[in-house]
Each structure stands twice: as structure tokens, then as C-alpha cells.
Amino acid sequence: MSSTQDFLVEIGTEELPPKSLKKLSDAFSNGIENGLKEAGLSYEEAKSFASPRRLALRIKGLETKQADKTVEKKGPSKKAAFDAEGKPSRALLGFAKSLKIEPEQLEEQETPKGTWLVYRSSEPGKDTLSLLNSIVDQSLSKLPISKRMRWGAQKVEFVRPLQWVLMIFGGEIVPGKILNIQNGNTTRGHRFHSEGELQISNADDYENVLLEQGKVIADYALRKERIRIGVQNIAEKEGGIAVIDEDLLDEVTSLNEWPVPLLGRFEERFLEVPTEALISSMKEHQKYFHALDKNDCMMPNFITVANIESTDPTQVIQGNERVIRPRLSDAAFFFETDKKSSLEARREQLKKIIFQKDLGTVFDKTERVSKLAAKISQKIGGDASEAERAGKLAKSDLVTEMVLEFTDLQGIMGSHYARFDGETEEIALALNEQYMPKFAGDNLPDTKTGQALSIAEKLDSLVGLFGINQPPTGTKDPFALRRAALGILRIIVEKQLNLDLSEIISWSIEQYHGLKSDNIEQELVTYMLERFRAWYEDENISAEVFLSVCARRPTRPVDFDKRVKAVSAFHALEEAQALSAANKRVSNILAKQDSDLSGKQVNATLLVDAAEIELAKQLDVLSEKVSPLFDSSNYESALTSLATLQKPVDQFFDDVMVMVDDEAVKMNRLILLNQLRDLFLKVADISLLSK
């Protein structure tokens, strides 16, 4: 049984970028763990640590040495190793010489292809201590760092300047350097609450030494939870509920080593400004949390998290209040200024903003989108005039002072200003809903006008960019067209809208003039249907199921989704594999025929064998049964009914020869098989399910 020791590595730096800290920590730890596994070194457990000035990993129970390894090298076959007189051949002598051994040291190995000569030796494992520095170095070199920096006169590069490296194995310092910094057994505590270096004798002491002597909570998850609880408790003491955004919580956790939540206040007059603007001011620029009262209204408070335990926290709070006041004053000023001009009046300014050099201005886009949204709205049972009005006003808030300052408020401020201008609530809501969904899993538009506007806004970009031959590439998608396509599909499918991609794409093309591509509709339909692939992969639906439906090219997303769900359920049936294989066989047979069999009927008088008579009978019965199911798009029930064809189909292929000499009988049997295949093709090409 091999002995083990604990390993600890800490990379000390200047403050790391807060939005990247967790990702860097995970990559650092994973890189080292993978390096240990590649080296054949096992361990009991690993725990990572991360704070603004450190990335660390502790490995418990790490083997102190690699296991000895048996090395086997294959030489020539026994037949080729000796000549006719039984003397070693040149091949054998050359192989032995390359290994610096005598031919007699080789062993024989029996294989299905004969006897071969092999050399076996034992390679001693290396001490873990000699491998650790290289493993850590490799992990650091692979970190996801978008931009590396240099410091001082050094040539080494890292995300931030290195200050120290702690690396110990058992009680011993791992020899070597990391990025030109000598490995040691000391760390550093909080920048203000701790002085000098802190010695770490063994890995188990790491957390406690930093906590008690260094005033650093090194455990990222523990620090995050303390911040969450601290913020919640402060809000509750004020009679409110803290609103904790997880992304903001992660960022604040990455900014603090010794977090101390504090409550600040601002003037109630600022509550007249839209809540979203206040939150944006506090969250994006100051990293503050806000709180809601029992009526879900915003309270005139903010919660900041200081990275210091002040002897006079009032001074810290007042300092933050002084900082946030001008930010909120700016927001209030922007809001009052913006209300002096209507969204309608601002449309003229959109003529100066280029959407895309070949596709015109943002004003031009609103003209196209408004007409397209009206058509889509009418199709889905909405108010066409409301959708057209919403389309015209859709981008007017982009030129408001508030959105120019807080870009994340586009759409949101449009809704507020629309209400102030006296627009209907449906239009006001749609101006924000046009951007939904912004990301995977995001909310979808609830209003018909919002649904129509969102689809129209996204489709206009897709058609325009495809129309000037600038579709997304594998690495470039500056207009986020993949997200736009998925957004359209999600809205149509999840809101069960009766829309056909071919139709709405053609409507969008009509709004353009001078597009370069002549095949936009077909290209874009194909592109959008292909977006379904990743969608269904996330739902654990096999690629074969997706491809079987895609082969039929249904262009109504709701219908496409129903087919996929039906084929997926069918694929799980016992009969599915046999029927898909049979369909593949039928497809291969029919592909070799020159005759067009579509629309032709089976001649009952030419049916001879019992198996073909039974199959024809079952097809007649099932055709009548599933026809109304197909008409109502009840594909799952239809396929379940067709699954009963397995036995008569199998019997047919067991007993009946299709390609007989009698031309009339042969054609009759081909027509029968064509009818079988056509039934399934009303849903999908299930022959593609066959493995």
C-alpha cells in the first residue's frame, strides 16, 4: 500500500478580475486534478479556494509516488525473427539493438495472428514531489484568460501580477518556481487587516490560519453564503426583503475577502424614477443590493458589502451614500429630460443611426418591422394596428438620455415612456417584450403584440443578413442571429402560434429592396430548422429522431415539435426498430424503380400470398383509422396505431418475393409497399431511425 501526503498550492496575485474569478478557480483546480490523473496519481479529495488575491487547491491523501509501470514493446514475429537456418534475422538484431538488450532477453507472445517476440521491462514510478511543479505550471498555462499582462521588467505573463506562490507537499516545500516566483510555504492575509507573511506548516492549517490570523475567508462558497445571509438579515431588520441577483452575488463574493454587509439610504424622491433605472445605477456601477417592502415596492435603501471591518462603519456608509447620490440624481435628471419628448418625436433621430451599412438605418428597420409585425399579429389573432404602432416606436428609446447612459434599460424605458405618452398598455408592454427571450430559459412575451413584435424584430435581422450573404459563421455572429432564430422558435412553439416559417420569411423579404441572395427563404428555413437540433439534444431526444422529422421539412414550428415528440415516443416502442428497418428496406427497393407510384391503388385481384393479402387489409383499416389523427396533427396516436403493422410487415418480407417475373404482380406489390411507406411519411422518415 503506497503512502500519501496532503498537497497545497496557492497562487497569490494582485486583485483578480471579479467576473472571471470563479471560472479561473474552477479551471485551475480542474487542470491540476487532470494532471494528477494523467500522471497516474490517486488522491482522496480535492477542495478549491478563491478570493480576490488568490487561487488555491488542497489535495488530501495524494500518493507520494507513481506506481511502477510494466513496459511492453512488440518486436518482429517469430517467423520473421529467424532465417532458414534458425539464426537471428536482421529485423530481430535491429530490434534488440534499439533496446540495448540481447535477443535472448525477448519473450514469446501468442496472438490470433501467430507468435510474436516482445520485450517486457519494469519502469519505476517517479516521486510525486518531482512532478507537482510541472502539473501546476501546465494548469496555469491553460487557464481561460482572454488578455494576459506583463509587469515590471519580466517577460512572464498572467492575468494579474504574481506576488507569491505557496506550494507544499506534506511538510515540505515543492522545489521550483512558478512564473518566475520561488515556491514557498507562506501566504498573505487581508490587505488591511493582516500584516506580513503567514506560515503554513501543513495543508490542513490553511483555512484556519487565513481565517484567524489573516482575516480572509478563503472558501468561495462559504464566503458567498455569508454575504447572502448578511444581506438578507440587514434587509429583514429594516422590514424588507433583499433582492439578491445571483450574478451580482458572485461578483461581490469575488470582490471581498472579509465581507461586511452595511445598510445605506437615499432620498425617497428618487423613488419617482423607474425602479429599473435605480437598480441599474446601484447594481452595475456600485455593486449594491436593493430591498423591497411588504408591498413589493422598492425601499429607499441599498446594501453594500465592504471588504473591511471598520471601527466606524458609519463613515463607510456615509461614503457610499455620497457616491450613490449623484448617480441617482443623474438618473432622475435623465428621466425628467426624456419625458419632454415623445417616442414618436424621437423617431426622426433614428435616421442618423446605421443598423447595417447595406440594410439602412434603424429608422428603416422600424419601418420594415412595423409592417411585418402587423401581418404576424393578424395571423396569430392579435391587433394588427397595435403591432404596427409598436413596431414604429420599437427603437425610439435608444436615443433617450436614460438608455444612452444605461444601455441595459433599452425596451424597459421604452415601456415607461410609452405609458407617459399615453400609448396603450399593450403597446407599452410590447416595447419591452420585443427583446424577449434574451437568453436560454428567459421569459417569453405574454401579449400578442409583444409576440408579433419580437418575432418581427428578430426575423428582420435574419432575413436582412442572409439576404446580403452575411449569415453567421462558426466563429462570428455579431448580430446574434443564432439566438434570434432560437428565440423565434421558442415563442412560436411555447406559445403555440399558428405560423409557417416559409410564409413569415416571405413577408419579411417583401419589406426589403435590393437583397443580393435569390434563395433567402430556403436557406433561412433550413438554418432555422437546424436550430431545433440543439434544442432537442437538451431534451435528450436523439439526433436520429430529429433527422427523421427534418427529412420531411415541416415548416410550421408547432407542427415540427409535435412530430418530434411523436417520433420520440414511437422510437421507444418495441416495434419501432423492426418497422424502421422495414421502412429502410422499402425505401431502398422503391429508390431503384423508375415508375412513379404515387396515387396508384393496390389491385386486390393481383394479391396472391396470404401475407400480402393480410398486409393490404391492415393498411386499409389503419389508413382509415389514422387519417383523422393526421388531420388533427395527433401524430403520437397515429404512430402508436401504425406500430401494430410490425407483424404483418415482418410476415410479408418473410413470405413474399417482391421482384417477381410477373410485371403486374411485381408492380402491385411495389404499390403496396409505397402505401406502407407513405403512411409513415405523413409524420417522418422513420427509415432514418434504423441503426
N, C-alpha and C positions, 0 to 999 in steps of 0.2 A: 504493500500500500504506500503510495507516494505521500510525501509531506506537503503541507500547504502553509501559506502565509497570506496576510492581507496586503492589498496594494492600494495606494492612494496617489492620485495625481491632481494637481490644481494648477491651472494656468491663470496667473494674475495679470490684469491689464488695466489700462485706463478705461473709463466708463464705456461699456459696450452699447451698441445701438439697441434701444429698448424693444423695438418692434421685431427684432431678429433674435433676441436673447434665447427664447425657448427653442427656436429652430436650431440655433447654433449648439445649444446644450445637448439636444437630442442627437444631432449629427455627430458631435464629439464623442458622446458615450457609445453610440452605435458603432462608430468607426473603431474604437478600441475593443469593444466586445467582439466584433467581427474579426479583428486582427488576432485576438487570442484564440478564437475558434480555428482560424486558418493555421495557426501555429500548433494546433492540437493540444491546447492548454485548457483544462476544465476548471470551473470555479463554482462556488455555491450560490452567490447572489451578487448583483451589482446595483449600486444606487448613485444617481447623478445629483449634482448640486449646481446651482446657477444663481448668481447675483450680479448687480451692475459691474463689479470689478473682478469676476472670477467665473471660470468654467472648471468643474471638478467632477471626479468619478472615484468611487470607492468600490473595490472588488474584494469580497470576502472569500476566504478559502481557495485562493489561487494556487495551483500546483507550482512547486518550486523548480520543476524540471520537466522537459518533454520526455515522453516515453521513448525508449529505444525503438528504432524502426527497422523492419526487415526490408532490405532492398533486393529486388529480383530483376535481373537483366537477361533477356532472351537472346540466345545465340543462334547459330545455324541448326538446321535439322540434323538428326543423327546420320541420315543418309548423305547429306552434303558435307558432313564434318570429316569424313574419311574417304580416301581414294580406294581404288580397286584392291590395293594391297593392304588396306587397313591402316595406312599411315595418315596422320592428321593432315587435312587439306589446308590450302592457303586461307580459306574462309575461317576455319577453326583457329589457326595460328594467329590470324589478324585480330579476331575477336578476343582471344586470350591476352594478346599483347596490349590491346587497348585498355584492358582492365588490370594490367601488370600482374597477371597470375599465370600459372601453368595450366595447360589443357586438362590435366588430371584433377584439377580443383572444381571442374564443372560437374553438374548433376544432370541426370536424365529426367525429363518430364513427359508423361504420356498425354496426348491430346487426341481429339477426334480425327485430326489430320496427320497423326503419326507421332513419332518420338522426336523431341527437341532437346537440345542442350541448354541449360540455364545456369546462371551464377547467382547464388544467394549469399548475402552478407548482412551483417547487423550494423546499423548506423546509430551511434549513441546519440541520445537526445541532448539538446542544449539547455543550459541553465536559463530559467525564466528571466533572471536579473539581466542577462546579456541581450534579451530580446525586447524588453519593455520600452526602451527609449525609441527604438525604430518604430514600434507599433503606435506609440503616441504621436510621433512625428508624422507618420503616414495619415493618421486620423485628422490631424490639424491641416494637412495639405489638401484634404478632400472636403473641407467644410464649405457649405454653400455661401460663399462670400462674394457678393456682386462687385464690390470695389475694395481692393486691398490698399493699404497705405504704408509708407515708409516713415521712419522717424530718425532724427539725428543724422549721423553720417553713415548709418548702417544700410546694407543692401537687402536685408531680410524684409519681408512684407507680411502684414497680418491685418485683420480688420481694425485693430486698435493697437497702440504701442504696448509691448510686453513690459512688465515691471518685475515679475518674479516667477519662478517655477518651483513648485513643491512636488517632489516625486520620491516616495519611499515604498520599499517592499519589505515587510516585516519591520524591523527597526533600522534598516539600512537605507541610506540614500542611493537611489539608482544612479550609477555613474553616467556622465554625459551632459550634453547641452540640448536645449530646445530653442530654436530660433535665436541662437547665439546667447542665450541666457543659461548660466550654470544651474543645474538641478540642485535643490537644497531641501531642507526639512523645516522651513519656516514659512508662515503665511502672514498676512496683514489683515488687521481688523477694520472697523469703520473708520472712514477718513477723518472724522471729527471726534468720535467717542473713544478712539483707541490710539495708542502711540507705540511706535516701534514694531519690531517683529515678534511674532508669536511662534514658539517652537512646538512642533507636532512630533511626539515620540512614536506614536503608532496610529494607525488609521482609525481605530475606534474613538480616539480622543478628538478627532477633527471637529465634529459638530459642536461638542460641548465647549471646547477651547474658544471657538469663534463666537459662540453664544455668550458665554460668561465673561471672557476676557476681551473679546473683540467687538461685542455689540453688533454681531452680524447673524441674521437668520439665514443660513446657507441653503436650507431646503426650500426650493422654489414653491412646491405645493403647499408646504406649511406656512410660508410667508404669505402666499396668496389667500389662504383660508383665514389667516389672522386679519388681513386687510378687509376681507369680506365681512367678517363678524364685527370688526371695529366700526366699519362704515354703517352697518345695519344698526348697531347699538346706539350710535350717535343720533341717527335719524329717529329711532324709536323714542329716545329721551325728549325729542322735540315734538313728539306726537305725529310723526310722519313715517313714511316707508321709503327707504333708499332704493333708487333705481340703479341697478348695477349691470352695466353693459359688460359682457364677458371680454370683449376685445380691449376695452378701456381698463378693466381689472388686470388683464395680462400685462398691459403696458405699464400701469402703475406698479405692479409687482416687480417688473423689470427695472424700474427706476429707483427702487428703495431697498436698502439692506437692513434698516432698522425702522420699519414703518410706524408712524404715529398719526392716526386719523384726527382731524380737527374740524370743528364746525365754524363756518363763516356766514355772514349775512350780507344782503344787498337791499337797496331801497325797493319798496313794494311797487313804486311807479313803473319799474322795469317790467313788471308782470303784464303790462298792457302790450308789450311786444310779443309776437307769436312765440309760443313755448319752444318750438323747434330752433328758432334763432338763438334763444337764450342758452339752450342746451348745447348747440354747436359752439357758441362762444366759450362756454365753460369746459366742454369736453375736449374739443380739438386743440385749443390753444393753451388751456391751463391744466388739463387732466383732472378736472373736478367732477365729482358725482353730484347729482341733484336728488331731491326728495319730493314726494307727493303727499298731500294731506289726505284725510279720510274720504274726501270727495274726488280724489284723483286729480286735484289741481296742484300745479307747481307751487312749492313753498319758496319764500324769499331767502333761501339758504343754499349754501353749497358745502360739500365735504371735500376737503383737500387731505392728502396724505403726505406728511412731512418726512424727510429722511433724517430726522434729528429729534432727539428728546430734549426740548428746550426747557430751561429753568423758568422761562417766562413765555408760555405758549401764546399769551395774549398778543405779544409782539409779532409772532409768526402769523397769527390770524389776521391782525390788522394790516400786515404787509400784503397778504393775499387779497384782502378786501380792497386795498388801494390799487392793486393790479387789475382786478376784475372790473372795477367801476368804470374805467374808460372804455373797456371792451363792450360792456353792456350799454354805455352811453352811445357808442358808435352804432350799435345795433338799433337802438331806439331812434337815432337820427336818420339812419338809412330807411327805416320803416316809414317814418313820417314823410320823408322826402319822396319815397317811391309812390306813396298814396296820392301824390299831387298829379300823377299822370296815369291814365288808364292803360290796361293791357292792349286795348285796341289802338290807342295812340302810339304805343311803343313799336308797333309792327313796322313802321317806316324805318326804324333803326336797324332792323334785321336785314335790310337790303345791302348793308355795308359789311355784313359778316359772311364770309365764304364757307359754305358747307363742304364742298369739294370742287376743285377748280373746273372739272368737266361737268359737274352736276348743278352748278349755280350756287345761289346764296341760301341762307337759312330761310329767308322770306320765300324764295322759290319752293323750298321744301314744304313750308306750311301750306302753300297753295295746292301742292300735289296731295299732301296728306289729308287736307280737309275734304277734298273731293273723294278720295279713296275711303276715308273713314265714314263718309255719308253712305256710300254704297254698301260697305260692310255692315254698318249699323242697321240699315233697312233689311238686309239679308237675315240678320240674327234677331229681328224683332224689336230693334231699338228705334230711337227718334233720329231720322237722318239729318234734320235741320240742327239738332243739338250737337250731333257728331261733327257736322261741318263747321259749326261755330267754334267748337272746342279745338278742332284742327287748326283753324286760323289763329287762335290765341295760344297755341301749344308752346311756342318758344319765346313768347314776349317777355317772360320773367328773366330770360338770360341777360337782358340788358338793364335789369334793375340794379340799384346800388347794393342791395342785400345779397343777391346771388353773385354779383361780381366779387364781393368780399367773402361770402360763404358759399362756395360752389356746390357743396353737398346739399344745399337747400333748393336746387332747381326742381321745379314741379311742386314742391311743398309751398314755396312762396307764391307760385302761380295760383294755387288754390286760394290762399288768403287774399290776394289782390283781386281775384275774380269775385269773391264774395263782397269785397268792399266796392267793386264796380257795379254790383247789382246783377251779376250773371246768375243763372240758375244753379242750384246745389249740384245737379247732375254734371254740369259743365265744370264747376269748381272741383269736384272730386276727380273728374276725368283728367284734369291738367296734372294732377299728381300721379294718377294711375297709369298714365302713358308710359312711365318708366318701369312699370312692374312687368315681370319679375326682374329684379336687379341681379340676383344670384340664385344658385340652385337652392330650392326649398323656400324661396321668398314668396310672400303673399302675391295673389293674382288680383287683377281688377275685379271689383264687385259689380260696378254699374255697366249696363250695356254700352253706354257712350265711352266709358273708360276702356272696355274690352276692344271696341272697334278702333278707338284712337291708338291704343297700344299696338295692336296688330298692324295698323296702317303705318304708324311711325317706323316700326321695325322693318316692315316689308318694303317700304320706300327705299330704305338704305340698301337692303339686299338686292332689289331689282336694279337700282342705280349702279352699284359697284359691279355686279355681274354684267350689267349692260355695257360698261366701259372696259370689260375684261380685266377687272381687278378683284377677283374672288380671293378669299383667304388662302394663304399657303400654309405649309406645315409649320412655319415659324412666325409668320406675320399675319396679324388680324387686327390692324389699327382701328377699325370701325366696330370691333366686337361682333362680327356677323354670326359667328357660331352661337354666341349667347343669344343674339336676336332670333335666330332660327329656332333654337330650343324654346325660347320664350313664347314665340307664336304657337308652336306645337302644344306647349303646356296649357296655354289659355284655351285653345280650341278643344283639346281633349278633356281637360279637367272641368271646363265649363260646358262641355257637351254642345258645342256650337256647330250648326249645320253648314260648314264651309268647305269648299273644294279648293285645294291649293292651286290647281291649274286656273280656276276661274279668278280667284283674287289676285294671282300674279298677273294675269292678263289685264285685269282692271288697273293694276299699278303701272304696267307698261304703257297703257293708254295715256297716262298723265305725263309721260316723258316725250321728248322730241330729240331725235338725233342720237339715239343709243347705237353703239357700234356693233354689238352682238346681234345676230339674227336668230339665235337659238336660246334666248334667255329663259323662256318658260320651261323647256325641257331640262335644261341644265340646273335651274333652280329647284324644280320639283325633285330631281334626283338628289341634289345636295341636301334638301330639307328632309326627305325620306331617310337619307343615310344618317341624319342626326338621331333618328329613333334607335339606332344600333346601341349606342352607349346608354341610352335611356333604359332599354330592356336588359342590358347587361347588369345595370344596377339593381334590377328587379329579379336577377338570377334566371332570366329567360334565355335559353340557349341561342347561339348565333344561327343554328340550323332553322329554328322556328322563325326568327326574323327574316332570314333569306327566303324561306318558303313563301312568306306573305309578300315580301318585297318583289318577288318574281312576277306577281300579278299586278304590281304597280297601282294599288288603290290610292287615289289622290285625296280622299277625304280622311283627315287625321283621325276622326272619331271612328270611322269605319275600319281604318287600318288597325287601330288599337283593339277593336273588338275581334278582328280576325286573329291578331297575335295571341290574345288571351285564349281564344277558342282553340287555336292550333297547339298552344302550350298545354292546355288541358287534355287535348286529344293525344298529344305526344306521350303523356303519362299512362295511357291505357295499354293493356296487354296486347290488344290487336294492332296497335299503331305501327310497330316495326314491320310486321308482315304486310300490312296494307301499303306502307310507304315503299317497301321493296317491290311489291307487285306493281305499284304505280310507276316506279322507275323502270321496271321491265316493260310495261305497256308503253311508256314514253319512248324507250329505245326502239321498240317494234314499229311504232307509228312514225317515228322520225325517218325511217327508211322507205316510207311509202310516198309515192308521187301523187296519189289521189287525194283530193280534198274530201274529207269525210264529214265535215261539219254540216249539221242539219239533216243528215241521212238517217233513216229509221231502219231498225232491225226487221228483217223478213222472217216471221215466225215459222213459215213453211220450210225454211232452209236450216232450222235448228235441228240437229240430229242427236248429238250426245246428250245424255241426261244432265251432265254438269253445265253445259251451255244453256240448256233449257231452264235449269234452276237459276242460273245467274241472271238470265234475261228476265225471269219472273221477279226476282228480288229487286232488280234495277227498276222495273216498272212500279212496283209497290213503293219503294223508297223514294223514287223521283216525285211521286205524287205527295208523299208524306213530308219531304223536306222542302218542297217548293215554297210553301208559305213561310217556312222558317227562314229561308234565304231572303225572301221578300221583306221580312221584318228584321233582317240583319241578326237573327238569332243563330249565329254561326256555331256556337258551342253545342246547342241541342242538335243541330243538323249533323255535325261531325260525330256526335255520340250515336246518332241513328245509323250513320253510314259505317260505323265501326262493326256493325253486325254483318257486313259484307265479307268479313275476313274468311270465314269458312267456305262460302260458295266461290270466292275468288281463288282461294288455295286449291279447291277441288277442280276448278276449271283448268288451272295450269297443270295439275297432276294428270288430268284425264284427256284434255283436248289439245290437239295439234292445230295451231292457228294457220300456219303457212302450208296448207294442203294444195294438191294439184288442181282440185276443182275451184276455178276462179270465183264462182258465185258464192260458194261456201266460205272461201277464204275472206272475201270482201265483207260478207255478212258478219263473220267473227271479228274482223277489224273494226267494223261499225259498232259492235257490241262493246269492244274494249274502249273505243273512243267515247262512248256514252258513259262508261265507268269513270274514265279519267275526267271528263267534263264535269261530272258531279262534284268531284273533289276540287277541281279548279275554280269552282264558284267561291271557294274560300281561299285556297292557297295551292301551291305546287308541292304537295306532300311527298313527292318523289325525292325532294331535297332533304327530307328527314332521314332517308336511308343512309346508313353508315357503310 
